[in-house]
Amino acid sequence: MFHNFSSHPKTSPSPPAPVRLNKSCSECTRRKVKCDGGHPCSSCTYYKVSHVCNYRQRNKRNAVSRSTLEEVSERLRSRTEILERLFPDGSVDELIGKSRDELLEILRVNSVSKGPSVDLVIRPAEYAEAADDSAQVSENGEPAADRQWDESSRQPPVLPAADDINAINLATDKHRRSYLGVTSISAILRAVFRFCPSAKRRVAEQAKRWSEIPIQPQPQPVPFMSGDLSTHLLKEQRCIDFYFEHIHPIVPMLDEEEFRNSYSLRHRRDPGWLGLLNMVITLGSIASGSDTLHEQYYEQARKFLDLDSFGAGNLESLQALCLLGGLYLHYRNAPNMAYAILGAAHRVAIALGLHRESRHRNTTTSKVQEGTKLSRAETKRRTWWSLFCLDTWASMTLGRPTCGRWEGTTMDTLFPSLLTENDHMAMSLNASLQFCLSCNRIQNRFARLSRLTIAEAVSYDEELQTWYASIPLVLRSPTNSPSRLTIAREFMRNRYLNIRLILMRSLILYLAHSRIQKAQLSAEELQIINTCRTVAGEAIDSIALYWTPNRIHVWNSAWYLFQACMIPLLSIVIEQSRPDPNAESLASARASFVKALETFSEMKPWMRASDRGPDIVAAIYEAITGEAEVAGRTPSQDGDSNFFGWYDEQLTAELDWGSFLMDDDLQGAFFAAQQSEI
């Protein structure tokens, strides 16, 4: 008989044990009342909090193994050793309860007494103190992308989203990112968004709707050299006239008579001259109000300002580079490219010896030859100082090192001379270079790793005010001022007020971080806040009163008006964040801000299609106040204005702005200072 040895049927795996829940819901546990275990329980139903009735899962308790305990103990020992190396003069227990600033001060004392090795330790902390946007970590903790940008000629002449240095229209191209510091617009915009987080969300939503509107196509330029030759020459002559009327007084580095003679005779065909000629016409066409002509002549100029131009250095090619990097590329929203070209132009100028004044005198030449030589020497001086001023102006908000732009120990170029008693061009350049010498020191100070102090800021501000009071009246007052000086005079005033504003608002951002625990600001700090408000109001009033309907002037004035708007905007968000907002302070800030928006609206016909400053400030104001229309003006509906997507891509400051924003005492002190006008 055979037995059937059939295998036993496989038993199905037992279901996992149900997760054990607490017998009482979290709300009953908090209230310390009996819970019946219902969903929701009767107690939560009775107290009308059924929506918060939930049961917390019990976590399995794991016994710590010996190896885990040893690993944690070793980690603790290593961290203790690091702290003991950093603070060798005291025990680690003594450091408990000290603030970050107090710990940094101990490190600084150690670095002075024990040599420079400790300084390597405190550098990252100094970077964190700088309140800038230079960190390499994004706001959500992820590593940020490497900095890069694309401002090449492949881009359209009027970019819909560009100029990361000015924080305008930046979101649609996340690769437009460069180093910026506490002097930048992005630093103060971050502070505004920290005060009012909902503003960023609301503005981003609105900007997204704007981006869905198709960009209006730019008018196509007329082919170069098309039409009658005489008409073409008349256009060039008109552009040259506009250049010398509106742009030359700002940077008077050309000999106007010599330039016009060379153009009329048409005997020069060397690349340096042709590059300069085309750049003069390019900028002159912008001053004339043309939307497209500048693009044609820029393309012509690029043929003579390529890499080969650096291999054949001469004064004309240097002047062309100055106009290209100092003015035109900023107009094209290519500030990083402009910064690089001005750096190269500075090297060319040094290679040409413009940084050293010639001491050689030839007494055997005729009076005509001597006059020509002196005129050429004066042109070289004015070219050197124009380059110096252009580079300084363009770097005001960059927070970058000056790279030896001017060093008195190695450079001795004389200041421009007045060729006649009423040489207003030389007066303008002399005043500008004196201003830029001060700004050069200020920029170099901002580029250092340590923060600017209040005493330094006050000293710089007094120096700037002394300079402005000392310049000729013709450069300060529009009364009896030559028409040629109009734009140069207003440029000078705008830059003067802007650098004072940068000094003060940077300190306000520093104060926001370093004085979190202080209930009362010092008298010096209150004065800084007062001065900042006053200068911003003066800048807005000045631009509103003196701007002229010219594209060059409006381009410059609109940017400085955008800068000045940041202070009343910050004042509004701070005041509205308080539980008891001061109506007088709020009304004052709003009045100043509305005046700026009205000025933007008046400037609109002379602004570029890519100018988004008015849209940015109007959108933030709308998000903060809920007013969809301000002084009859709403954000424009043309083009892509998704300019706030950059916020998450941009680098977050390593400061806890949120803690500052909750400090009612500091906010109260801020606005107590606002109520006292200077």
C-alpha positions, 0 to 999 in steps of 0.5 A: 500500500502506498501512502500519499505523502502530500505536502502541507498547504502553505500558510499565509503570512500573519497580518501585521499587528495593528499600529497601537494608538493612544487611548486618549486623543491628543486634545483630551490629553492636553485638556486632561479629560477622559476620552471615549476613543471615538472619532471624534470623541464625545469630549471634542464634540462637546467642546466643538473642536472635532477638527483637532481630534486625532490620535498619536501613534505610539512609537516603539522605544528602542534601547540605545546600544553601547556602540551608539552611545560610544559614537555619540560620546565621541562626536560630543568630545570632538565638538568640545575639542573644537570649541576649546581650540576656538576659545582656549582662554575659558571653559565651554560652560562659560560660553553658555548664554552668550549672544552671537555678537559676544562670541564673535567679539571673543574671537576677535580679541583672540585673533589680535592677541594670538596672530592671524591664524584665528582670523581664518576662523572668523571670516565665515562669520563676518560673511554672515554678518554682511547682510548680503546675498552672497551665500551659496545656499538657497532659502530652502537649504539647497545648494545654489547654482553657480553664478553665471549670466548671458548678456551677449550680443545674441540677446535682443537689444531690449531684454524683457527680463534682465539686469540682475544687479538692479534686481529688475526682471530677473526671474525668467532667467535664473542664470542671471546671477552675480555677486551682490552685497548689502548695498544692493537692491535685492538686500532691501527687497528681501527685507521688505518681503520678510516684513510682509511675507504675503506680499511676495506671494501676492505679487508673484501670482500677479506677475504670473498673470502678466507673464501670460500676456504676449510680449509686444514685438519691437519695431524692426530696424531699417537696414543699415545704409538704406535710402539716400546717402544724404539722408543717412549723413543727416541722421549721423550728424543729428546723432552727433549733435545730440551726443555733444549736447546731452552726453558729452557734458557727463563724460567730457573726454572727447575734443569736440572740435577735433572730432567734428573736423575728423568726421567732416573731412572723412580722412580717418579709416583706422579701426579705433576712430571708426569704433569711437565714431559708431559709439558716439552715434549709437549713444547720440541716437538714444538721446535723440529718442530713436528706438532702433537706430542705436542697434544698427550703429552698435553692430557697426561698432562691434566690428571695430571693438573686438578682441583685436582692438586690445592688441592695438591700443590707442586713445580713440579705441579706449574712449570707445570702450569707455562709452561702451562699458560705461554707458551703452551696455547698461542701457542694454541691461548688460551690467556684468558685461559692462563691468568686465569691459570697463575693467579691460579699459582700465588696463588699456589706459594704464598700458597707454600710460594715462595713469602717469603725468608726463614731466617731459617738456620740449621747448624747441617746438613751435607755439602751434605744436605746443598748443596741439601737444597741450590739447592732446595731454588735456584729452588724455587727462579727461579720458583717464578721469572719465573712465575713473568716474564711469567705473565708480558710478557703475559700481555704486551698488555692487559691493565689489572690490575697487581693484586699484581703480585709483591709488595715489602712490602709483598714479599721479594724473593731474586734474582736468584744466579749465581751457577757458574761464567758463569751461563748464565741461572741465568744471563738471568733470572736476566736480565728478571726479572729486565726488568719485574719489570719495565714492571710491573709498566708500565702495572699497570700505563696503567690499571689506569683510567687516561691517560698516560702523555708524561712525564711519557712515557719518564721517563719509556722509559729512564728507559728501555733504561738504563736497556738494556744498563746495562745487560751483553753483552752476552745477547745483542750481538750475538757475542761470545754468547752461542748457548743456549742463542740465543732464550732467547737473541732474546726474550729479545730484542723483548720484550724490543723494543715492550714495548717501542713501546707500550708506544709511539704508545699509546701516538700517539693514545691519541694525535690523540684524544686530540689535534684535534684543535691544528695546531702544536704539541709540541717538546715533541710530535714530539719526541714521534712520532719520537721515535715510528717510530725509534723503529718500524724500529729497531724492524723490522730490528732486527727480520729480521736479527736475527730470526732463523729457529726454531718454538719457535723462529719464533712463538715469532718473528712473533708476535712481527714483526706483532706488529712492522708493525702497525707503518709503516702501520699507517704512510702509511695511514696517508701520503696517506690521505694528499692532498700532500703526502711526497714521502720520508716519504712514501717511508721510511714507505713502505721500512720498511713494505716491509722488514717485509713482506719479513721476514714473507715470509722467516719464513713461513715454521716454522710458525703455520697453524693458524698464520695470522699476515702476511695475515692481514698486507699484506691484509691491505697494498694491500687495502691501496696501491692497490698493489696486490703483495708485494715483491713477496708475496701475502696473503696465500690461506689456511684456513679461514681468515675472520678476519675483521668481528670482527670490527663491533662486537668489541667495538667502541672507544668513540673517534671521530677519523673522526674529527682527520683524517680531521685535515691536520695541525696535519697530517702535524705535524705528518709527519714533525716529521717522516722526522727527524730520531733519 
